[in-house]
Amino acid sequence: MTSRRGSRSTTSFRRTFLVFLVFMEAVQICSGVRAALRLRKKSNSADDSEDEELQDEMYNDAIYDKASIFEQGETHDFLQFLRSIKYDHRQVPDDGFDGPVHVNVSIVVSNIRSVSEVTMDYSIEMFYRESWRDPRLTYSREKFKNKTEISLHESYSNFLWHPDTFVPNAISSKNPRRQSITHRSLLRLRNNGSILYSRRLSLILTCGMDLTLFPFDTQLCKMGFESYGYTADKVKYFWSSGVIQSLKLHKIRLPDFQVKEAYVTSRVESYATGDYSRLYVCFVFNRAAGFCFLQLIIPSTAVVITSWVSLWMENETSFQDMISIILTITFLLFSYNEVMPRVSYIKAMDVYLGVCFCIVFLSLIKLAAVKYMRQRLLITR
C-alpha cells in the first residue's frame, strides 16, 4: 500500500510539474506576443507621426512657396496676366500668318574637354540660348511697372510654350539636380512677346572619324539642334545675327587636338514623319602629332637604324641582336594597336610601322644569308 501511495504521489507530482512547465511556456508566449504587438503599435504610431510631420512640412513648404510667390509683385502680376489671357502652354504660338515659329539660336562654347578617336566621341560644355516670339504674351508696360523686360524664375518655363529642342547625335548628358549651382537656366520676357531662354549644357556627342591619315589627320565633328515633334512648317530654327553672335568660343586647349575652325550651318532633314529644321555647329580639329612622334615614330626609326648597324658587327651575337630588334618593333606594333580603334582600313601609321618591320625583317634575312655564304666559303677552303 505504501509503495502504491508513493508511486501515486510521484505521478501526481510529475503531472503538476508538467502543468507548471506548460503554464510557464504559455506565459512566455503571451508575453512575446504582447511585446510584438507593442512594437507594432509603436512602429505604426512612429510611421503615422512621420507621415504627419512630412505632410506638415509639405503643407508649410506649399504655404511658404505660395506666400513667397505672391509677395513678389512682378510674379503675382505675371500669374494674373497668364490667367487673364487664358494662356495654354500646349498650343504653338500663332502670328496670324500661318507661318512657322522662328527660333533664333546662339551658342557660347565654354569648354571642349576631350576628343577620343577610340570611342569616336567628344564632350562639350556650352551655354545654349534660344529666343522666339509668342504674340499671346504681348503686354502693356503699365501692368509691370513700366518695364519693357521682366526676368522670370526658371520654373516658369513649365507654364510657357517653348520648342522641344534636342541634339540628335548626343550620346549622354549630365542631368543636374534641381537648383544645381553648376546648371541653371535663364528666362526673360519682353513686352512685344519675345522670350529668351538660356541654359547650360554638358553633352557627350558622337563624331564619325576618318583615320586614314592618322596621326596627321583632320577631323570634322558636328553638333545638331532640331525640334523633336514639330516639323519645319510649325517650328523653324535660325542662327542669330546682328549684335548677338551665333557662335562664340572661349579659349580651348586640348592635349591631342587643336580647334582649327568652328562654323555654323543649317539644313532641313527629311524623316518618315516629315521634314524638320536642323542647325549644325561644325568643329574642325587638327591632331597634334607630338605624342605619336615621341612614342612611335622616333622609337621605330631608332630600331631600324640599329638593325642597319648590326650588319657591320662582326660577332657571334649579331643574330640574337636582330631577333631582339624584331621583338622590339613587334612590341611597338602591338602597343600602338591597343590604343587605336579597330577599323577595317589601313592608316598612315600602319604603313610606316609596317615598312619599319619589313626593313628589320629583311635585315635579319640578309644577316642570315651573309652568315650562310661565309660558312660555305670556309667549308670549300
Stockholm file with secondary structure:
# STOCKHOLM 1.0

chainA/1-381         MTSRRGSRSTTSFRRTFLVFLVFMEAVQICSGVRAALRLRKKSNSADDSEDEELQDEMYNDAIYDKASIFEQGETHDFLQFLRSIKYDHRQVPDDGFDGPVHVNVSIVVSNIRSVSEVTMDYSIEMFYRESWRDPRLTYSREKFKNKTEISLHESYSNFLWHPDTFVPNAISSKNPRRQSITHRSLLRLRNNGSILYSRRLSLILTCGMDLTLFPFDTQLCKMGFESYGYTADKVKYFWSSGVIQSLKLHKIRLPDFQVKEAYVTSRVESYATGDYSRLYVCFVFNRAAGFCFLQLIIPSTAVVITSWVSLWMENETSFQDMISIILTITFLLFSYNEVMPRVSYIKAMDVYLGVCFCIVFLSLIKLAAVKYMRQRLLITR
#=GR chainA/1-381 SS CHHHHHHHHHHHHHHHHHHHHHHHHHHHHHHHHHHHHHHHHHHHHHHHHHHHHHHHHHHHHHHHHHHHHHHSHHHHHHHHHHHHHTCCTTSCCCCSSCCCEEEEEEEEEEEEEEEETTTTEEEEEEEEEEEEECGGGCCCGGGGTTCSEEEECGGGGGTSCCCCEECTTEEEECCCCTTCSSSCEEEEEETTSEEEEEEEEEEEEECCCCCTTTTSCEEEEEEEEEESSCCTTTEEEEECCTTSCSEEECCCCCSSEEEEEEEEEEEEEEETTEEEEEEEEEEEEEECTHHHIIIIIHHHHHHHHHHHHGGGCCSTTHHHHHHHHHHHHHHHHHHHHHTSCCCSSCCHHHHHHHHHHHHHHHHHHHHHHHHHHHHHHHHHC
#=GC SS_cons         CHHHHHHHHHHHHHHHHHHHHHHHHHHHHHHHHHHHHHHHHHHHHHHHHHHHHHHHHHHHHHHHHHHHHHHSHHHHHHHHHHHHHTCCTTSCCCCSSCCCEEEEEEEEEEEEEEEETTTTEEEEEEEEEEEEECGGGCCCGGGGTTCSEEEECGGGGGTSCCCCEECTTEEEECCCCTTCSSSCEEEEEETTSEEEEEEEEEEEEECCCCCTTTTSCEEEEEEEEEESSCCTTTEEEEECCTTSCSEEECCCCCSSEEEEEEEEEEEEEEETTEEEEEEEEEEEEEECTHHHIIIIIHHHHHHHHHHHHGGGCCSTTHHHHHHHHHHHHHHHHHHHHHTSCCCSSCCHHHHHHHHHHHHHHHHHHHHHHHHHHHHHHHHHC
//
